[in-house]
Amino acid sequence: MSNTVSLTLAILGTQVSTSAQRTRRRERRETTRIQILAAADGLLRERPYRELSVDLVMAQTELTRTAFYRHFDDVPSLVLRLLEDTGRELYEVAERWRIDAEDDLPRAVHLGLEGIVGFMTEHGRLVRAVADAAATDELIEQGYRQFQGAFETMIAGGLEALVSSGRLQLPDTRAMAKALNLLNEAFLLDQLGQAPLGNPNVVLDTLATIWLRALEAE
């Protein structure tokens, strides 16, 4: 084998090895991030935000404080990332509502609320902890309000499509969207965000009835 071929193979081998190492490092970082988020999730389901600390979170993972700060600036940034990651599926539910409402409003309302109630049945205590934290932490308050505001915007989009098609008459679609969104937030946190949990079927039927009557679409 010539020296040129040997050198080429050595370079290729080094490149492959370096690429594999980078891949492993990325996988380790992602695994660490997931562990930290899971630890915070578990803690917030059992105790209030004010008791959360870097030391407490990392004690659940057997990782170091240094590992925490490689991924998050502080506890508020950790909680906001957790809310973002956990709540991503809710945006898909809300987006489906916006698209489907124009074709079949009662079905869209029921399916949309069914998705939200299902999410809150699983994650309601976490969302309640974040909502409570928003009352005392300005950064989390901003993130939580953006989180809620995104739903208000998508509700308004569905209502505006209905008004434009002549299937619905509303004096102010944004005001109605805000009212329905605040109703959802307060009722879901009350029923599914704290023990004892309410009956998800009753919660769904109650919200669907209010929405449909408010929109005169029963």
LINWOKA-V960420 format. One record per backbone hydrogen bond with DSSP energy under -0.5 kcal/mol. NH is the residue of the N-H (numbers start at 0). CO is the residue of the C=O. E is the energy in kcal/mol with one decimal. If there is no record, write none. Layout:
# LINWOKA-V960420
NH|CO|E, NH|CO|E
This chain:
# LINWOKA-V960420
5|1|-2.4, 6|2|-2.6, 7|3|-2.5, 8|4|-2.7, 9|5|-2.3, 10|6|-2.5, 11|7|-2.7, 12|8|-2.6, 13|9|-2.2, 14|10|-2.5, 15|11|-2.6, 16|12|-2.4, 17|13|-2.7, 18|14|-2.6, 19|15|-2.4, 20|16|-2.2, 21|17|-2.3, 22|18|-2.3, 23|19|-2.4, 24|20|-2.4, 25|21|-2.5, 26|22|-2.3, 27|23|-2.4, 28|24|-2.6, 29|25|-2.5, 30|26|-2.4, 31|27|-2.5, 32|28|-2.6, 33|29|-2.5, 34|30|-2.1, 35|31|-2.3, 36|32|-2.4, 37|33|-2.6, 38|34|-2.1, 39|35|-2.3, 40|36|-2.6, 41|37|-2.4, 42|38|-2.1, 43|39|-2.6, 44|40|-1.2, 45|42|-1.3, 46|42|-1.8, 50|47|-1.5, 51|48|-2.2, 56|52|-2.5, 57|53|-2.7, 58|54|-1.7, 59|55|-0.7, 59|56|-1.2, 60|57|-0.9, 61|57|-1.5, 62|57|-1.0, 67|63|-1.4, 68|64|-2.1, 69|65|-0.8, 69|66|-0.5, 70|66|-0.5, 70|67|-1.7, 71|67|-2.4, 77|73|-1.6, 78|74|-2.5, 79|75|-2.4, 80|76|-1.9, 81|77|-2.2, 82|78|-2.4, 83|79|-2.4, 84|80|-2.9, 85|81|-2.7, 86|82|-2.5, 87|83|-0.6, 87|84|-0.6, 88|85|-0.6, 89|86|-1.1, 90|86|-1.0, 90|87|-0.6, 91|87|-0.9, 92|88|-1.4, 93|89|-2.7, 94|90|-2.4, 95|91|-2.0, 96|92|-1.9, 97|93|-1.9, 98|94|-1.8, 99|95|-3.3, 100|96|-2.2, 101|98|-0.5, 102|99|-1.3, 103|99|-2.2, 107|103|-2.7, 108|104|-3.0, 109|105|-2.3, 110|106|-2.8, 111|107|-2.6, 112|108|-2.6, 113|109|-2.3, 114|110|-2.0, 115|111|-1.9, 116|112|-3.0, 117|113|-2.3, 118|114|-2.1, 119|115|-2.5, 120|116|-2.3, 121|117|-1.4, 122|118|-3.0, 123|119|-2.2, 126|122|-2.3, 127|123|-2.6, 128|124|-2.1, 129|125|-2.2, 130|126|-2.6, 131|127|-2.6, 132|128|-2.1, 133|129|-1.8, 134|130|-0.6, 134|131|-1.1, 135|132|-1.6, 136|132|-1.9, 137|135|-0.5, 140|136|-2.4, 141|137|-2.3, 142|138|-2.1, 143|139|-3.1, 144|140|-2.5, 145|141|-2.0, 146|142|-2.2, 147|143|-2.5, 148|144|-2.8, 149|145|-1.9, 150|146|-0.9, 151|147|-1.9, 152|148|-2.2, 153|149|-1.8, 154|150|-2.6, 155|151|-2.5, 156|152|-2.0, 157|153|-1.8, 158|154|-2.2, 159|155|-2.8, 160|156|-1.8, 161|157|-1.6, 162|158|-2.5, 163|159|-2.6, 164|160|-1.6, 165|162|-1.2, 166|161|-1.7, 167|161|-1.0, 169|167|-0.5, 175|171|-2.0, 176|172|-2.5, 177|173|-2.4, 178|174|-2.3, 179|175|-2.6, 180|176|-2.3, 181|177|-2.6, 182|178|-2.2, 183|179|-2.5, 184|180|-2.6, 185|181|-2.6, 186|182|-2.5, 187|183|-2.8, 188|184|-2.2, 189|185|-1.9, 190|186|-2.5, 191|187|-3.1, 192|188|-1.1, 197|190|-3.7, 199|197|-0.6, 202|198|-2.6, 203|199|-2.6, 204|200|-2.5, 205|201|-2.5, 206|202|-2.4, 207|203|-2.7, 208|204|-2.2, 209|205|-2.1, 210|206|-2.8, 211|207|-2.7, 212|208|-2.2, 213|209|-2.6, 214|210|-1.9, 215|212|-0.8, 216|211|-2.9
